[in-house]
Amino acid sequence: MIRHVVLFRLNASATAERVEQICSELAGLTCPGRTAFTMGTDLGLRPGNLDLALVADFESVEAFTAYDQDEEHGRIRRDLVAPVTDRIERCQFEI
């Protein structure tokens, strides 16, 4: 099982509506082998935190790779995420 974690630093152009659209479209992707998906905005409990987090679990490396290379996923990253982010950190690990 692979856990995929992504943290986003949003820029000044990121509206609440855009963030909701990003979360909704990523959650709605059809991803064979994706077993869990959670995404949400930071609660502001510590200074310096990033703004938005995504956690997704996949049955296998192959399932994660298919998700990562998916054309619709690429469109969301390119057209919705990239314009409103200053920084993105990613990590995948086995669970």
C-alpha positions as CSV (number, residue, x, y, z in Angstrom):
1,M,0.0,0.0,0.0
2,I,1.3,3.5,-1.0
3,R,0.5,6.7,0.9
4,H,0.8,9.9,-1.2
5,V,1.0,13.2,0.7
6,V,1.0,16.6,-0.9
7,L,1.3,20.0,0.9
8,F,0.6,23.2,-0.9
9,R,1.6,26.8,-0.3
10,L,-1.2,28.9,-1.9
11,N,-0.5,32.3,-3.4
12,A,-2.5,35.5,-3.1
13,S,-4.7,34.6,-6.2
14,A,-6.1,31.5,-4.5
15,T,-9.7,32.1,-3.8
16,A,-11.9,29.9,-1.5
17,E,-13.8,28.9,-4.6
18,R,-10.7,27.8,-6.5
19,V,-9.5,25.7,-3.5
20,E,-13.0,24.1,-3.3
21,Q,-12.9,23.4,-7.1
22,I,-9.4,21.8,-6.8
23,C,-10.5,19.6,-3.8
24,S,-13.7,18.6,-5.6
25,E,-12.1,17.7,-8.9
26,L,-9.2,15.8,-7.3
27,A,-11.7,13.8,-5.1
28,G,-13.8,13.1,-8.2
29,L,-11.1,11.5,-10.2
30,T,-11.7,7.9,-11.2
31,C,-8.6,6.2,-9.9
32,P,-8.5,2.4,-10.0
33,G,-6.5,1.3,-7.0
34,R,-7.1,4.4,-4.9
35,T,-8.4,3.2,-1.6
36,A,-8.7,6.5,0.4
37,F,-8.6,10.2,-0.3
38,T,-8.6,13.2,2.1
39,M,-8.0,16.8,1.4
40,G,-8.4,20.0,3.5
41,T,-7.1,23.4,4.4
42,D,-4.8,24.1,7.3
43,L,-6.5,25.1,10.6
44,G,-3.8,27.6,11.5
45,L,-2.9,25.9,14.7
46,R,0.8,26.6,14.2
47,P,2.6,29.5,12.4
48,G,4.5,28.6,9.3
49,N,2.2,25.7,8.2
50,L,1.4,25.2,4.6
51,D,-2.1,26.0,3.4
52,L,-3.6,22.8,1.9
53,A,-3.0,19.1,2.3
54,L,-3.9,16.0,0.3
55,V,-3.5,12.4,1.5
56,A,-4.3,9.5,-0.8
57,D,-3.7,5.8,-0.4
58,F,-3.2,3.4,-3.3
59,E,-3.1,-0.4,-3.5
60,S,0.2,-0.5,-5.2
61,V,3.0,1.5,-6.8
62,E,1.4,0.8,-10.2
63,A,-1.9,2.3,-9.0
64,F,-0.1,5.4,-7.8
65,T,1.8,5.7,-11.0
66,A,-1.4,5.4,-13.1
67,Y,-2.9,8.2,-11.0
68,D,0.2,10.4,-11.3
69,Q,0.3,10.0,-15.0
70,D,-3.5,10.3,-15.6
71,E,-4.4,12.9,-18.2
72,E,-7.2,14.4,-16.2
73,H,-5.1,14.6,-13.1
74,G,-2.5,16.4,-15.2
75,R,-5.1,18.9,-16.4
76,I,-6.1,19.7,-12.8
77,R,-2.5,20.2,-11.8
78,R,-1.7,22.4,-14.8
79,D,-4.9,24.4,-15.1
80,L,-6.2,24.6,-11.5
81,V,-3.4,24.0,-9.1
82,A,-0.3,25.6,-10.7
83,P,-1.7,29.1,-11.1
84,V,-2.6,29.4,-7.4
85,T,0.4,27.7,-5.7
86,D,3.8,29.1,-4.8
87,R,5.1,25.8,-3.4
88,I,4.2,22.1,-3.5
89,E,5.9,19.4,-1.4
90,R,5.3,15.7,-2.1
91,C,6.1,12.4,-0.5
92,Q,5.1,8.8,-1.1
93,F,5.8,6.0,1.4
94,E,4.7,2.4,2.0
95,I,2.1,1.7,4.7
